Amino acid sequence: MNVNALLVGTLDSLLPTADSVYKGAATEYIVFNYTELPADFADDDAAHYRYLVQVHLYAPLEKNTRTYRREISRRLVAAGPPDGDSGLR
């Protein structure tokens, strides 16, 4: 499973979720982006990749988003990284 599929699958049932740009009509939605960094080089090749993920919640200013923010955090931790590594910190 790739990072896009993991993030959309994890968050889309909570709010509409998009990679980088949301083009829908909802006033509350989630947008994410990430950077992939090669790591643990051996034989001139990366043995692993590190993903730096940013998840952005958009909602009207007057909306109390505490419940959404907690649920997003809970879902991301429960989903874990795509390779099964417990490296979420």
C-alpha positions, 0 to 999 in steps of 0.5 A: 500500500502506498502512502496516498492510499494509506492516508486517504483510506484512513481519513476519508471516512471522517472528512473528504481527503485529498492529496495536496489540493482539495477541489470539492465543495465541502467547507470542512476537509483534510489535505495532506502532503509528504516528502519521501527521503531515502535512508540507510544506504548500502551498496549505493542504494537506499534500504529504507525510505522515511516519510515526512507527512503533514496533514491539514484540517480545514474548517470554518473559523468558528468551528470547534475542531477539537474532536476532528483533530483528536480523531485524525491523530487517533486514526493516524496512529492506529493506521501506522506506517505503510511498511508496518514499522512502528516508527511513528513518533 
